[in-house]
Amino acid sequence: MTIGDALRKERENLDLTQKEMVEGTSISVSHYSKIENDIQDIKAKDLFELLDARKIDVNNFRKKIIDKKTE
């Protein structure tokens, strides 16, 4: 699973639009959309900011990405 895929799943689980997902962060909706679609990468500081803003546990998020790579 890519970071973009994982972010999309988290956003959908939270029942948020892309605009709502990035509210209160320095990430634009356009950039976020490209991240979800694996067109652009996300900087670590932006990822942490986003996860923190949405109260998403960093360790659980990381596990989802790593677990899917080993399958």
LINQUI-V743440 format. One record per residue. RES is the residue in one letter. PHI is phi as a letter, one per 40 degrees, with the letter a starting at -180 (* if undefined). PSI is psi in whole degrees, 0 to 359 (* if undefined). D_FIRST is the distance of its C-alpha to the first C-alpha in Angstrom with 1 decimal. Layout:
# LINQUI-V743440
((RES,PHI,PSI,D_FIRST) (RES,PHI,PSI,D_FIRST))
This chain:
# LINQUI-V743440
((M,*,134,0.0) (T,c,167,3.8) (I,c,320,6.7) (G,c,316,8.1) (D,c,315,6.0) (A,c,320,6.5) (L,c,319,10.0) (R,c,315,10.8) (K,c,317,10.3) (E,c,315,12.4) (R,c,316,14.8) (E,c,322,15.3) (N,c,327,16.0) (L,c,356,18.5) (D,f,49,19.9) (L,b,152,20.1) (T,c,169,20.5) (Q,c,321,19.0) (K,c,316,22.5) (E,c,326,22.7) (M,c,322,19.3) (V,c,356,20.8) (E,d,136,24.3) (G,g,8,25.9) (T,b,173,23.6) (S,c,8,24.4) (I,c,130,21.5) (S,c,157,22.7) (V,c,319,21.4) (S,c,313,21.3) (H,c,317,19.2) (Y,c,318,16.8) (S,d,318,16.5) (K,c,328,15.8) (I,c,312,13.0) (E,d,327,11.3) (N,c,11,12.1) (D,f,33,10.8) (I,c,326,14.6) (Q,b,154,15.2) (D,c,165,13.9) (I,b,138,14.8) (K,c,148,17.4) (A,d,315,16.9) (K,c,325,20.0) (D,c,322,18.8) (L,c,314,15.6) (F,c,320,17.9) (E,c,316,20.4) (L,c,313,18.1) (L,c,318,16.8) (D,c,318,20.4) (A,c,328,21.8) (R,b,8,19.9) (K,f,42,20.4) (I,c,125,16.8) (D,c,124,16.9) (V,c,316,15.4) (N,c,318,15.1) (N,c,320,13.4) (F,c,314,10.8) (R,c,318,10.3) (K,c,322,10.2) (K,c,320,7.3) (I,c,314,5.2) (I,c,316,7.7) (D,d,321,8.1) (K,c,335,5.1) (K,c,331,6.3) (T,c,351,9.6) (E,c,*,9.6))
